[in-house]
Amino acid sequence: MTTWEELAAAEPDLARRVRALFAQRKHATIATLRADGSPRISGTEVEFADGGLHIGSMGGARKALDLRRDPRYALHCPTVDAPDDDQAAWPGDAKIAGRAFEEADGDDGSHRFRLDVSEVVLTRLTEAGDQLRIESWHPERGLVVRKRA
């Protein structure tokens, strides 16, 4: 498992572009696992601070209870549509997966989690707009770039 800070040191350009996609809107989507193993998706706000990647949650929220029980998560950036007249201008989307570690309970019962990273995927169109460009990073294999028609 890798911290966001370690990823940013290893792949600064990828980290910068992924972070920019998460900054384009306030609300991201996180997937957690329910007690029966089925997926749950929830809205969340993502914070890149103190060299790390963090989320917060209201006290007793289902996503926080899910993460306490099973720390695996998948995070998807806010999405935007490409301009109709220029599909290649689509900024793409970013996904991050890994494990969450609770840092603290707030005085109000809120939760704060640090998200460690096991995979990052950035998908966008090529300049010509005719292929997907998929960049995926994993701590054991590094950065891999593929194109798909």
C-alpha positions in Angstrom: 0.0 0.0 0.0 1.2 3.5 -0.8 0.4 6.9 0.6 -0.7 9.7 -1.8 2.5 11.5 -1.0 4.6 8.5 -2.1 2.5 8.2 -5.3 3.0 11.9 -6.0 6.8 11.6 -5.5 6.9 8.6 -7.9 4.6 9.9 -10.5 4.2 13.7 -10.0 2.6 14.4 -13.4 0.0 11.6 -13.0 -0.7 12.7 -9.4 -1.2 16.4 -10.5 -3.6 15.5 -13.3 -5.6 13.1 -11.1 -5.8 15.7 -8.3 -7.0 18.3 -10.9 -9.9 16.0 -11.9 -10.9 15.6 -8.3 -10.9 19.4 -7.9 -13.2 20.1 -10.9 -16.3 19.7 -8.6 -16.9 19.3 -4.9 -18.5 15.9 -4.7 -16.8 12.6 -5.6 -18.2 9.1 -5.4 -16.9 6.4 -3.1 -17.6 2.7 -3.1 -17.4 0.7 0.1 -18.4 -2.8 1.0 -21.5 -3.6 3.1 -21.4 -6.3 5.8 -22.9 -8.8 3.4 -20.1 -8.0 0.8 -22.3 -6.1 -1.6 -21.2 -2.7 -2.8 -22.4 0.6 -1.5 -21.8 3.9 -3.3 -21.9 7.3 -1.5 -21.1 10.8 -2.2 -18.1 12.2 -0.5 -15.7 15.2 -0.4 -12.1 14.5 -1.0 -9.2 16.5 0.6 -5.6 16.4 -0.5 -3.8 17.8 2.6 -0.7 17.2 4.6 0.7 15.1 1.8 -2.2 12.7 2.0 -5.6 11.9 0.6 -8.5 12.1 3.0 -12.3 11.9 3.3 -14.5 12.9 6.1 -17.9 11.6 7.1 -20.8 12.5 9.5 -20.9 10.5 12.7 -22.4 7.0 12.2 -22.6 7.4 8.4 -22.9 4.0 6.6 -19.8 4.6 4.5 -17.7 5.3 7.7 -19.1 2.1 9.4 -18.3 0.2 6.2 -14.7 1.4 6.1 -14.2 0.6 9.8 -15.3 -3.0 9.2 -13.6 -3.4 5.8 -11.2 -0.7 4.8 -11.3 -1.4 1.0 -12.6 1.5 -1.1 -12.9 2.7 -4.7 -13.1 6.4 -5.4 -14.3 8.1 -8.6 -13.7 11.8 -9.4 -16.6 14.2 -10.1 -17.5 13.8 -13.8 -18.0 16.4 -16.5 -19.2 15.9 -20.1 -17.2 16.7 -23.1 -18.3 19.6 -25.2 -20.5 18.3 -28.0 -18.4 20.0 -30.6 -15.0 18.8 -29.3 -15.0 15.4 -27.7 -11.2 15.5 -27.4 -11.6 18.4 -24.9 -13.0 16.0 -22.3 -10.7 16.2 -19.3 -11.2 12.6 -18.5 -11.9 10.8 -15.3 -9.9 9.4 -12.5 -10.3 6.5 -10.1 -8.4 5.6 -7.0 -8.6 2.4 -5.0 -7.0 1.3 -1.8 -7.6 1.0 1.9 -8.9 3.6 4.4 -7.5 4.2 7.9 -9.5 6.1 10.4 -7.4 9.0 11.8 -9.8 10.5 14.4 -13.3 10.8 15.6 -14.4 14.5 15.8 -15.9 16.0 18.9 -19.2 15.9 17.0 -18.8 12.2 16.3 -17.6 12.8 12.7 -15.0 10.5 11.1 -11.9 11.3 9.2 -10.1 8.7 7.1 -6.7 8.7 5.4 -6.9 6.9 2.1 -3.9 4.8 1.1 -3.5 3.9 -2.6 -3.2 0.5 -4.3 -4.3 1.7 -7.8 -4.8 4.9 -9.8 -6.5 5.0 -13.2 -6.8 8.1 -15.4 -8.9 7.7 -18.6 -9.1 10.4 -21.3 -9.3 10.7 -25.0 -6.2 11.1 -27.3 -5.7 14.5 -28.9 -7.4 13.2 -32.1 -10.3 12.1 -30.0 -10.5 8.7 -31.7 -9.1 6.5 -28.9 -9.2 6.2 -25.1 -5.8 6.7 -23.4 -5.8 4.7 -20.1 -3.0 5.4 -17.6 -2.9 3.0 -14.7 -0.5 2.9 -11.8 0.1 0.2 -9.3 2.9 0.3 -6.7 4.4 -3.0 -7.9 4.3 -2.4 -11.6 4.4 1.4 -11.9 2.7 3.4 -14.6 1.3 1.6 -17.7 -0.3 3.5 -20.6 -2.7 1.8 -23.0 -4.8 3.0 -25.9 -8.1 1.5 -26.9 -10.1 2.2 -30.0 
